[in-house]
Amino acid sequence: MRAILCLTAFLLTLPPAAHAADPPTARPGAQLGAVDLALVLVTDVSRSIDDTEFDLEKQGYATAFTDKDVIAAIRGGPVGRIAVSYIEFASNYEVRTVLDWTVISDQSTAADFADKLTHAARSFWGRTAISAGVDRAVQALAESGFEASRRVIDVCGDGTNNAGREVNEARDDAVAAGITVNGLAIINEHPVSWTYAHVQPPGGLVNYYRENVTGGPGSFVLEVHDFHTFGEAMTRKLISEIAGIPPSGRLVVR
């Protein structure tokens, strides 16, 4: 499945008093600790993804987070900054927070995050427990300490949930907590025999994501057909998520 992103300038989850000591990066009048969006990137790194594909994904994340239109979308919010955490998962016991909560507010902080993400080692190679990734993201949002007007989990992967609890149960728990879950479905058009049913489920992976993975106000699925266009896909997805405006129609990047 896939690797996804986060941001820069590591901001550890601290109590409010500790935040008050941080250098102010919010706009005048904005509360420290306030962000326009708290976003958790949940990336599948299961065995259906080889190292070349994994590297292309990470490069795509870095490209997206440093894109000038993404930075403009961040700066265009009421507070002018977002908080991002990046989690990788494979099987239900293989979940790791690769990049903890990071605040992105400008090109510099975005570039710093992209650099950390690019140099982070791959976490796992196991099966695919999307539900475990979503559950960890829900926990991360609950413990973040940020004041966010919107909370979003962004799941990226190329196959179905085949380990851990049912993914629709994890999705439903996230939505019940007021979180929107979006998806980036990477279509494997040349699967090997042992992965075919996993990456090409009945009705297609995009439909699987819509029915089982995504949910909440304005949720959507982006369909990607080429790892080389992953950066373009993530850029479009981030702009929609940061602006809080769901894209209209079918989202496909080839």
N, C-alpha and C positions, 0 to 999 in steps of 0.2 A: 504494500500500500504506500503511503507517501510521507514525505517530509514537508513540513510547513513552517512557519516563521514567527518571528516576533520582532522585537525592536531593540532599543539600545539602552545605554545608561542604566545598568542594573539598579532597580529600586526594590529593595527587600520589603516584605510585608511588615510594616512597623506600626505601632500604636500611634494614634493621632498626635500625641505630644512629640514623638520622634520626628514625624513629618514636619512639624513646625520649625524644626531646626534645619531642614533641607533648604538649599538655595531656591528662592521662588522662581518658578518657570512658567507659572500660569499668568494670564493677562491681569492687568490691574483690576482689582475688585473680585477676582475669582478666588475661591477657597483653595488652599494648598490641599492636595489629595483629591481634588475634583477633576474629572476627565469627562470628555464627551462620550467616550466609548471604552468599555472594558472588553477586550477581545482575547479569546483563547484559541490559538491555532492548534488543532489536534490532527497530527499527521500519522498516517499508517506507514510503518516501516517493516511490514511482514515480508515473508520469503518470496512473494510474487514480484517483488521489486528488486532488480539487481543494482549493483553499486553505481553503474553509469546513470541509470534512471534516477537514483537517489541524488546524485550530484547535480543532475539537471534540475531537479526539483528545488534543491537548495539555492542554486544560482537564480532560479526563477523567483523565489521568495526575496532574495536580495535585490533583484532588479525591480520588483514590485514596490518594496518598501522605500526605495530611494527614487522612485519615479516622481517627477515634478508635479504631476497632477494629483498623485496621492498626498504629497506634502501639502499642496494647496488645499486639498479637501480637509486635511487635519487642521491647518491653520484657519480654515473657514468656519470652524465650529464655534459655539458660544464661549468655550473655555480655551480652545486652540491646542489641545493635546489629547492623546489617547494612551491607554495602558494596554500592553500586550504581553501574553505569556505563551510560550511554545512547548507543546507536549508531544512526545512520540510514543507510539504504542504498537505492539504486535499482539501476543496472546494476552489473556486476562491477567496473568501475573507478570507481564512485561510492559510496564507503563512508567515513563520517566519524564519529569519536568526538566527539559533541556535548558531552557531559558526562563528564569523566573520573571515576575512582573517587571516590566520595563516601560518607562514613559517616553513617548516619542512626540516631539513638538516642532522639530525643524529638520533640515537636511543633515545637520551634524549628528543629532541623536539617532536619526534613521540610519545613517551610514555606520555608526558605531554598532548598532544592533545587527545590521546586515553582516558586518565583519565577524561578530561573535557567532552568528548562526552558520556562516560559511565554514568556519573552522571547528565547529562542534562535531565530534565523532558520532557515527551512527550508533543507535542504542541497541537494536534487537534484530532478529531474523525469524521470529516464530510465526504462529498462526495469526488470525485476525479477529481481535475483540474490540470492535468499534465501541461497544457498550462500555468497556473499561476506560477507554479514552474519554468518552463523554462524562462518565462518572467522576473521573479525576478533574475534568474541567469545571464541573459544577462545584466541586469542593474548592477548587482554586478561586473561583469567583466569590464564593461565600466567605473566604478567608482573606481576600485581597486587601481590604481596608480602604479601597477607593470609593469615592462618591461618583457613581456613573449614572447618567440618565438612561443609557442603554447597555445591555449586557448580551454578548453574542459569542457562541461557540461555532468555530469554522472547521468542519471535518473534511479532510482531504484523503481520498483513497481510491483503489482500483478494484475493490472486490467486496463481497458480502461479509457479514458478521458470521464467523464460524467457530467462535470460542467465547466463553463467558456467558453472562446472562443475555436475554433477548435484547437486541438493540432498541426496539421500539419502546421497551419498558424504560430504558435509560433516557431516551428522547422525551418520553412523557413526563418523567420526573423533572427534567430540565425545564420543559415548558411550564409545568406547574409552579416552578420557582421563579417564573417571569423572565426566562432566558429564551432567546431566539437561537435556533440551531440551523445553520446554513451548510450546504455541501458543495464540494468540488469533486465530481466523479470523473476519474481518468479512465477512458475507454481503451482496453487492451484488445485490439482488433486481430491480433495474431497470438492467441494464448496457446501454451503447450497443453497437451491432453489432460494432465493431472490438475490443471487450474481452470479448465474451461467453464465448468459449472459455477466456479467461484467468481470469476471475473465477467462471465456472460450469463447472468441468471435469467430465468424466464421473464420476458417483458423488458429486459435490458437493465443495465446498472443504474441509469438515471431514474427510471421508474422505481427501482428498488430504494434508492436514496429518498425519493419523494415520499414513498409510502412508509418507510421504516426509520429513516435517519433524521430528516429535517422536520422542523415544526416551529410554531410560535409566530408572532406578528411579523409579516413581511418576509417570511423565510423563502429561500429559493435554492435551486441547484444549478451550478454551472457545469457544462459538459465539455471535457477536453479530450482531444484525439491524438495529441502529439506532445511528448515531453518537451520538445524544443519550443513549444508555444505556451509552456506552463507560466512563464513570467508575464506574458500578455494576459492570460486568464486571471492570474492572481491580481494584477493591476486593476482590471475591470471589477473584480469581486471586491477588492478593498475599497475602491471609490464608492461603490454602492453601500457597503457596510458602514463606512465612516460617515457618509452623508445621510444615512438612514432612509434612503430611497430605494426600495426594491426595484430591480430591473424589470421591464415589461417584456413579454414574449419569451421565446425559447433562447437560452443563452448557450451558444456553441462556439468553441474556438478550435480551429483545425490547423 
